[in-house]
Amino acid sequence: MTYPVERRSNPTAWAAFWFALVGLVLMPIPLFIGLILGGGLSVVATVFGVIALLKGLARSGKGIAPVVFAAIFIALTWGGISIGGGTIW
């Protein structure tokens, strides 16, 4: 008898992780390019992160670790933007 394999990953959480990481990497590009690219991707990552967090909590917390790292990357991105990252040379 075979039992169904429980899926342990949360694809939405991984999408939030990668969007947030790419946003953090692109944020330091000067002349407002980093502000648009990094800030935009971090907003997308925030939306995916909230969805992934709700999905992970509905599955008793499975697969929310990438969301935690995405939240850290998003906070770093917006912290960098608030001190001038992506806007000044």
C-alpha positions as CSV (number, residue, x, y, z in Angstrom):
1,M,0.0,0.0,0.0
2,T,1.4,3.4,-0.9
3,Y,0.7,6.5,1.0
4,P,0.5,10.0,-0.5
5,V,3.7,12.0,0.0
6,E,3.1,15.2,1.9
7,R,4.5,18.2,0.2
8,R,6.7,20.0,2.6
9,S,7.7,23.0,0.5
10,N,5.8,26.2,-0.1
11,P,6.3,27.5,-3.6
12,T,4.8,30.9,-2.9
13,A,7.3,31.3,0.0
14,W,10.2,30.5,-2.3
15,A,8.9,33.1,-4.9
16,A,8.8,35.7,-2.1
17,F,12.3,34.7,-1.1
18,W,13.8,35.1,-4.6
19,F,11.9,38.3,-5.4
20,A,13.1,39.8,-2.2
21,L,16.7,38.7,-2.7
22,V,16.8,40.0,-6.3
23,G,15.3,43.3,-5.1
24,L,18.0,43.6,-2.4
25,V,20.7,43.0,-5.0
26,L,19.3,45.5,-7.5
27,M,18.5,48.2,-4.9
28,P,22.0,49.9,-4.9
29,I,21.9,50.7,-8.6
30,P,22.0,54.6,-8.8
31,L,19.9,57.1,-10.7
32,F,16.5,55.8,-9.4
33,I,17.0,52.5,-11.3
34,G,17.5,50.7,-8.1
35,L,14.6,52.4,-6.5
36,I,12.2,51.3,-9.2
37,L,13.6,47.8,-9.7
38,G,14.5,47.0,-6.1
39,G,11.5,48.7,-4.6
40,G,9.1,47.2,-7.1
41,L,10.4,43.7,-6.5
42,S,10.3,44.1,-2.8
43,V,6.6,45.1,-3.0
44,V,5.9,42.0,-5.1
45,A,7.8,39.9,-2.6
46,T,5.7,41.4,0.2
47,V,2.5,40.3,-1.5
48,F,3.9,36.8,-2.1
49,G,5.2,36.7,1.5
50,V,1.8,37.5,3.0
51,I,0.1,34.9,0.9
52,A,2.8,32.3,1.7
53,L,2.7,33.1,5.4
54,L,-1.1,32.5,5.4
55,K,-0.7,29.3,3.4
56,G,2.1,28.1,5.7
57,L,0.2,28.9,8.9
58,A,-2.8,27.0,7.5
59,R,-0.5,23.9,7.2
60,S,0.7,24.2,10.8
61,G,3.8,26.3,10.0
62,K,5.3,24.2,7.3
63,G,7.3,26.1,4.7
64,I,7.5,29.5,6.3
65,A,11.2,29.7,6.7
66,P,11.8,31.3,3.3
67,V,9.1,33.9,4.2
68,V,11.2,34.9,7.3
69,F,14.3,35.4,5.2
70,A,12.2,37.3,2.5
71,A,11.0,39.6,5.3
72,I,14.5,40.3,6.3
73,F,15.6,41.0,2.7
74,I,12.6,43.3,2.3
75,A,13.4,45.2,5.5
76,L,17.0,45.6,4.3
77,T,15.9,46.8,0.9
78,W,13.6,49.5,2.3
79,G,16.2,50.4,4.9
80,G,18.7,50.9,2.1
81,I,16.2,52.9,0.0
82,S,15.4,55.1,3.0
83,I,19.0,56.2,3.4
84,G,19.4,56.9,-0.3
85,G,20.1,53.6,-2.0
86,G,19.0,53.5,-5.6
87,T,18.6,57.3,-5.8
88,I,22.0,58.8,-5.4
89,W,25.3,58.1,-7.2
